[in-house]
Amino acid sequence: MLLPEEFEKWKKATGLNIHEIYGQSETGLTCAVSRGMKIKKGSMGKAIPPFEMQIIDDKGNILPPGTEGNIAIRIKPTRPIGLFSGYLDILLLRFNCQKKIHFAIMKILFQLQMFRFIWNPKFPRRYFHQGYQVLAPLNLSDFEAINRCERDLPENFNFAGDVLDRWAQLEQKGERPPNPALWWINDKGAEVKWNFRELGLLSRKVANALTKSCGLQRGERVAVILPRVPEWWLVNVACMRTGLIFMPGTIQLTAKDILYRLTASKAKCIVASDEAAPAVDSIVSNCPALKTKILVSENSRSGWLDFNELFKSASEEHNCVKTGSQEPMAIYFTSGTTGSPKMALHSQSSLGIGYTLCGRYWLDLKPSDIMWNMSDTGWVKAAIGSVFSTWLQGACVFVHRMTQFNTDIFLDTLNNYPITTLCSAPTVYRMLVQKDLKSCNFKTLRHCLTGGEPLNPEVREQWKSQTGLELYEGYGQTEVGIICANQKGNEIKPGSMGKGVPPYDVQIIDENCNILPPGKEGDIALRLKSTRPFSFFSEYVDNPSKTAATMRGNFYVTGDRGIMDSDGYFWFVGRADDVIISSGYRIGPFEVESALIEHPAVVESAVVSSPDPIRGEVVKAFVVLSALFKSANTEKLALELQNHVKKVTAPYKYPRKAST
């Protein structure tokens, strides 16, 4: 695809014209700028015999000049000999151009792939959109094109059947490295290794246990409150296989939290561990929809079905349900600053295909990689790093269940296991850089990531100086997945979340939907085109007003404030409702937190708004002190920290109140 400016440079340097052509494997040459023809910059020329080229709409109507549409070949009474004969061994390809159209365009069984011609002035190149649906079995490489919105969603998709079982087939053929699919260890020396074939077999047994033994029906909701145990993965995959909707939750939920989730979702079943079972029992009488309680434990409990017994008696034979691509798969509870948590509903494809690009480009995963993601099982970050992104790429999910987080145990694991990819919250990296990391020997570790909260630039610098490894930050939401990321091959600007990632068009806008220029603070938003991206959540269940409130014009508004620089990098300011307004000044908590943590006395910091009768609000800081400063004079240290913030950032942002 020749750019007009390249044409001009060539002609100026050589005195010669460049004659552009356009064609396909299926048709050969279809358009060309022939000799003797007037050359129009940026044009592919005119149609060449024997083809009659037209621009048509989705119904086959020929469009007038200047109107964008699908490039098509009009078929006369007979099929041109220049067209290919057919796609071998693929009889179930349905293209969007196969519609009832006017007589001039005949219906073709093996139709050429239709392309939509787009000239995008923002990026000086042409884009072509393949607009067909695949009914034949998908190849794993197809998911990237679908995630980019270069292909339509298939009518049916199931992550367990179309991804996990496909990797099991490749394993059997010897076309995948001999890594486990799941590699689990704990502090007591226990270890579990399952390849994709074993994961499939075991999850089929659990699928039978849920549907046949427990009588659960497709579309019913299952609350899953488990720690990092192998059964968590089995239950989630089993729900995918059966069309059940799984709802992960952290074991730190209180009885009140669990009651709200069970009643709001009308869950039919809960799968829980010893940690959550007592809380469930204390509120179960207030959950009329709940019919089944399954306990994952070595112990038995009255009123609960034993997971191990159900598993032992279940059959290994199970046919994966043929779920629709946009059929519900999971519900994640996401909290706001006010009101009860919202239930973000995700589809089979929004999670199961929507994290393809994330896995390949941000996580940089290959089938030979071993990925250790530290996220709690209750958060969507566990779905990203410990299920979908990793398994879409055929990589291994590594899990270390620690009774309590311990930096020494953590570093021993990195030293002793062949982990290639690490993803953890900035808080973990803040704790790790307090250790002597230069004495560690991370033989296989090559890629480190972080997200879930803003990364302080100084933590990134300390990690890199001690380990030689870069930290790649990502930013996203439960509702839409990864929005911005620092990816390999791109320059990293300390403190930035990176650039917007496909398929999203990330912008900074004001309250009137105006796109703001670089350097201006505004709302982080995703600009939508004609349709809502399939990678979005489907809705907030039973809350249409909250669902609608995420949209402002043709923008999805994240609820976060940020700034984009002239190079397209995004900088996090804070939640839109977290920004502190003191004496008319807008202050982002993260900037003050970053300034505080640069001081050697501060290990961790959190900044909030505090009411003030004069200024309306003032900045209040909570800090965790390093060991060397714990005995320091509190008043003197507070003053020192205030002066430090004044020097590092604008003086009006300093914390007027502090607590250790």
CORDA-V783930 format. One record per residue. N is the residue number from 0. NEAR is the number of other C-alpha atoms within 8 Angstrom. D_LAST is the distance of its C-alpha to the last C-alpha in Angstrom with 2 decimals. Layout:
n=<N/N>
near=<NEAR/NEAR>
d_last=<D_LAST/D_LAST>
This chain:
n=<0/1/2/3/4/5/6/7/8/9/10/11/12/13/14/15/16/17/18/19/20/21/22/23/24/25/26/27/28/29/30/31/32/33/34/35/36/37/38/39/40/41/42/43/44/45/46/47/48/49/50/51/52/53/54/55/56/57/58/59/60/61/62/63/64/65/66/67/68/69/70/71/72/73/74/75/76/77/78/79/80/81/82/83/84/85/86/87/88/89/90/91/92/93/94/95/96/97/98/99/100/101/102/103/104/105/106/107/108/109/110/111/112/113/114/115/116/117/118/119/120/121/122/123/124/125/126/127/128/129/130/131/132/133/134/135/136/137/138/139/140/141/142/143/144/145/146/147/148/149/150/151/152/153/154/155/156/157/158/159/160/161/162/163/164/165/166/167/168/169/170/171/172/173/174/175/176/177/178/179/180/181/182/183/184/185/186/187/188/189/190/191/192/193/194/195/196/197/198/199/200/201/202/203/204/205/206/207/208/209/210/211/212/213/214/215/216/217/218/219/220/221/222/223/224/225/226/227/228/229/230/231/232/233/234/235/236/237/238/239/240/241/242/243/244/245/246/247/248/249/250/251/252/253/254/255/256/257/258/259/260/261/262/263/264/265/266/267/268/269/270/271/272/273/274/275/276/277/278/279/280/281/282/283/284/285/286/287/288/289/290/291/292/293/294/295/296/297/298/299/300/301/302/303/304/305/306/307/308/309/310/311/312/313/314/315/316/317/318/319/320/321/322/323/324/325/326/327/328/329/330/331/332/333/334/335/336/337/338/339/340/341/342/343/344/345/346/347/348/349/350/351/352/353/354/355/356/357/358/359/360/361/362/363/364/365/366/367/368/369/370/371/372/373/374/375/376/377/378/379/380/381/382/383/384/385/386/387/388/389/390/391/392/393/394/395/396/397/398/399/400/401/402/403/404/405/406/407/408/409/410/411/412/413/414/415/416/417/418/419/420/421/422/423/424/425/426/427/428/429/430/431/432/433/434/435/436/437/438/439/440/441/442/443/444/445/446/447/448/449/450/451/452/453/454/455/456/457/458/459/460/461/462/463/464/465/466/467/468/469/470/471/472/473/474/475/476/477/478/479/480/481/482/483/484/485/486/487/488/489/490/491/492/493/494/495/496/497/498/499/500/501/502/503/504/505/506/507/508/509/510/511/512/513/514/515/516/517/518/519/520/521/522/523/524/525/526/527/528/529/530/531/532/533/534/535/536/537/538/539/540/541/542/543/544/545/546/547/548/549/550/551/552/553/554/555/556/557/558/559/560/561/562/563/564/565/566/567/568/569/570/571/572/573/574/575/576/577/578/579/580/581/582/583/584/585/586/587/588/589/590/591/592/593/594/595/596/597/598/599/600/601/602/603/604/605/606/607/608/609/610/611/612/613/614/615/616/617/618/619/620/621/622/623/624/625/626/627/628/629/630/631/632/633/634/635/636/637/638/639/640/641/642/643/644/645/646/647/648/649/650/651/652/653/654/655/656/657/658/659>
near=<4/8/9/8/6/8/12/8/8/12/11/8/6/6/7/7/7/7/8/10/11/9/9/8/5/7/11/9/10/14/12/14/13/7/5/4/6/5/7/6/6/7/7/10/12/7/10/10/6/6/10/10/10/10/12/13/10/9/9/12/9/8/11/6/4/4/6/9/11/12/12/10/8/11/11/8/4/5/7/8/5/7/9/7/5/5/7/5/4/7/7/7/10/9/12/9/10/10/8/7/10/8/5/7/10/10/9/6/5/8/9/6/8/12/11/12/12/8/7/9/6/4/5/7/10/9/8/8/9/10/13/12/13/13/10/8/6/9/6/8/6/8/11/11/10/12/15/10/9/10/12/9/8/9/9/8/13/17/12/12/11/11/12/13/12/9/11/12/9/10/13/7/7/7/7/11/8/5/10/11/14/13/13/13/11/10/9/4/6/7/8/9/9/11/11/13/11/8/12/12/9/10/12/14/14/14/14/13/13/11/11/8/9/8/7/10/7/7/8/10/13/13/13/13/14/14/10/10/9/8/7/11/8/12/12/9/10/13/12/13/15/11/12/15/14/13/11/12/12/12/10/5/10/7/10/8/8/11/13/8/8/12/12/6/8/10/13/12/12/13/13/14/12/9/7/13/10/8/10/11/8/8/11/10/7/7/11/8/8/13/7/10/12/12/15/12/10/4/4/8/6/4/5/10/9/11/10/8/7/12/10/6/7/11/8/9/6/9/5/8/8/7/10/10/13/9/8/11/13/10/12/13/8/9/7/8/5/4/5/6/8/11/11/15/14/16/15/17/14/14/11/12/16/12/15/14/13/10/14/12/10/13/11/9/12/9/11/10/11/13/16/13/13/9/9/10/13/10/12/9/10/14/11/11/13/14/10/14/17/16/13/15/12/12/16/16/16/13/12/9/10/8/5/4/7/7/8/6/8/9/9/8/8/11/11/6/6/10/13/11/15/12/13/12/12/14/7/8/11/11/10/9/12/6/6/8/9/7/5/8/6/7/6/7/12/7/12/12/13/13/13/10/6/9/11/10/9/9/12/12/8/9/14/11/8/10/8/7/10/9/11/12/12/16/11/10/9/9/8/10/11/11/13/13/15/14/9/8/4/6/5/7/7/6/8/10/15/15/10/13/10/8/7/9/10/10/11/15/13/10/6/5/9/7/8/11/7/8/8/8/11/11/15/15/12/12/11/11/6/4/5/7/7/9/12/11/13/8/10/13/9/4/9/9/6/8/10/7/7/9/10/9/5/8/11/11/12/10/9/12/13/14/15/16/10/7/5/8/13/14/12/12/14/12/9/9/6/10/12/14/11/12/8/5/8/8/10/11/14/11/10/14/12/11/12/12/14/8/9/7/9/13/12/10/12/9/12/10/10/8/7/8/6/5/8/10/13/15/15/13/13/10/12/9/11/10/5/6/8/7/5/7/6/6/6/8/9/9/8/8/10/11/9/11/16/12/8/7/10/9/8/6/11/12/12/8/8/10/7/6>
d_last=<60.83/61.84/59.85/62.02/60.65/61.52/65.05/65.42/64.22/66.67/69.58/68.94/68.81/71.77/73.80/73.67/72.41/70.19/71.49/68.71/69.36/67.64/68.35/67.18/68.00/69.67/71.85/72.26/72.57/72.34/71.65/72.49/73.11/76.70/78.76/80.52/77.85/75.80/72.27/69.47/66.15/63.69/66.44/67.57/71.12/73.58/74.48/77.09/79.92/80.23/77.03/76.64/73.00/71.48/68.14/67.72/65.26/63.93/67.14/69.47/70.50/71.32/69.08/70.40/69.76/66.29/64.64/62.09/62.94/63.81/66.12/69.04/72.53/75.18/77.40/81.10/83.46/82.76/79.67/79.73/80.53/77.68/75.12/73.81/75.29/72.14/68.94/70.14/68.95/66.72/68.61/65.75/64.41/64.24/63.70/62.88/66.14/68.10/68.69/71.81/72.64/75.71/78.83/78.32/75.39/76.23/73.83/73.20/72.28/70.72/69.36/67.93/64.21/63.63/61.44/59.93/60.26/57.32/56.99/53.38/53.26/49.56/50.27/53.68/55.11/56.68/55.13/57.19/56.07/57.80/58.46/59.65/58.67/59.09/60.52/61.22/58.56/55.69/55.00/51.40/51.93/52.74/49.19/47.95/50.63/49.81/46.07/47.05/49.22/52.28/53.81/53.92/52.27/54.68/55.86/54.47/51.54/49.77/47.06/48.17/51.84/51.79/49.04/48.34/52.01/53.05/50.91/52.50/55.88/54.94/53.77/57.13/58.91/56.91/55.40/51.74/50.10/49.86/46.10/44.95/43.89/41.12/39.81/37.49/36.08/33.73/32.19/35.34/37.72/39.21/40.35/42.01/43.88/45.75/47.74/48.53/51.74/50.00/47.23/50.04/51.96/49.05/47.75/51.32/51.36/48.18/49.71/52.72/50.61/48.83/52.00/54.83/53.30/50.81/52.90/50.27/51.78/51.06/48.57/46.88/43.12/41.37/37.71/36.40/33.28/33.24/30.92/31.99/35.42/38.78/39.93/37.47/39.48/42.77/42.10/41.00/44.04/46.28/45.19/46.12/49.51/50.31/49.04/46.43/43.20/40.13/36.73/33.88/30.80/27.81/27.99/24.60/26.48/26.68/30.09/29.64/28.92/31.97/34.14/33.49/34.28/37.41/38.81/38.04/39.56/42.37/41.79/44.78/43.08/39.79/39.25/36.33/35.15/34.41/30.75/31.79/35.17/34.17/32.29/35.38/37.71/35.87/36.55/39.65/42.03/40.57/41.31/45.08/45.32/43.86/46.80/45.61/42.74/42.65/40.60/39.68/39.45/41.48/41.66/43.66/42.51/44.78/45.34/44.08/46.25/45.71/44.85/46.49/49.68/49.87/49.40/52.08/54.69/54.13/56.56/55.72/57.92/56.23/57.04/54.12/54.27/55.37/52.46/52.55/50.28/48.51/48.63/45.27/43.45/39.83/37.41/33.70/31.45/29.22/26.70/26.43/24.12/26.67/29.22/29.91/29.79/32.84/35.30/36.00/39.41/40.41/43.94/45.56/45.76/42.49/40.63/43.58/44.85/42.11/39.98/42.89/41.97/38.30/39.40/41.89/40.25/36.44/36.24/39.43/40.79/44.24/45.88/45.27/41.47/39.00/35.94/32.68/30.51/27.26/26.92/26.81/30.30/29.33/28.66/31.30/29.92/31.47/34.72/34.54/33.82/35.05/38.16/39.78/39.05/39.51/42.61/44.23/44.42/45.62/42.68/41.11/37.99/36.05/33.71/31.75/30.58/27.79/26.85/23.23/22.05/22.31/22.38/25.23/27.34/26.72/27.96/30.86/31.95/32.00/34.01/36.44/37.29/39.10/36.41/37.22/34.71/31.00/28.93/25.29/22.21/20.25/17.33/19.85/20.98/17.51/17.39/21.01/20.89/18.73/21.99/25.31/27.05/30.06/31.32/31.49/34.81/34.59/38.36/38.72/35.50/36.53/34.48/30.73/29.35/26.21/25.54/23.95/21.11/21.25/21.36/19.68/22.58/21.00/20.60/24.26/25.30/23.69/25.26/28.58/28.68/28.11/30.28/32.67/32.02/31.16/28.63/30.31/28.17/29.67/28.98/30.60/30.62/31.79/34.68/36.18/34.85/34.11/34.36/33.32/32.96/33.15/36.25/38.07/40.51/38.53/36.65/32.87/31.06/27.43/25.17/28.16/28.83/32.42/35.57/36.88/38.64/41.97/43.17/40.89/41.44/37.93/37.77/35.55/37.11/36.83/37.35/41.11/41.19/41.91/40.80/38.68/39.42/37.22/34.14/33.92/31.00/32.19/32.22/32.53/35.81/38.60/42.10/44.60/48.27/50.96/49.37/45.97/44.89/45.44/42.02/40.39/39.46/42.43/40.79/38.21/40.28/41.72/39.78/42.13/40.42/37.09/39.15/41.05/37.94/36.90/39.99/40.55/44.10/44.62/40.93/38.47/35.18/32.05/29.70/27.65/27.80/28.71/30.85/33.81/34.98/38.64/38.77/37.71/34.15/31.53/28.03/25.46/23.95/22.52/23.91/26.49/24.83/21.25/22.16/20.53/23.30/22.27/25.32/27.42/25.43/24.57/21.21/20.52/16.93/17.79/18.83/15.58/13.71/16.42/16.10/12.44/13.26/16.18/14.23/14.51/10.99/9.72/11.06/10.18/9.27/10.45/11.90/13.70/16.09/15.60/18.89/20.08/23.48/24.50/23.27/23.36/20.04/17.21/14.55/11.05/8.44/5.69/5.01/5.94/7.14/10.86/12.66/14.04/11.00/9.24/11.58/11.41/11.67/8.54/10.98/12.91/10.34/9.24/13.03/13.70/11.70/13.51/16.73/16.31/16.17/19.13/21.07/20.51/21.24/22.82/21.38/21.35/18.74/15.86/12.76/13.71/10.61/6.94/3.80/0.00>
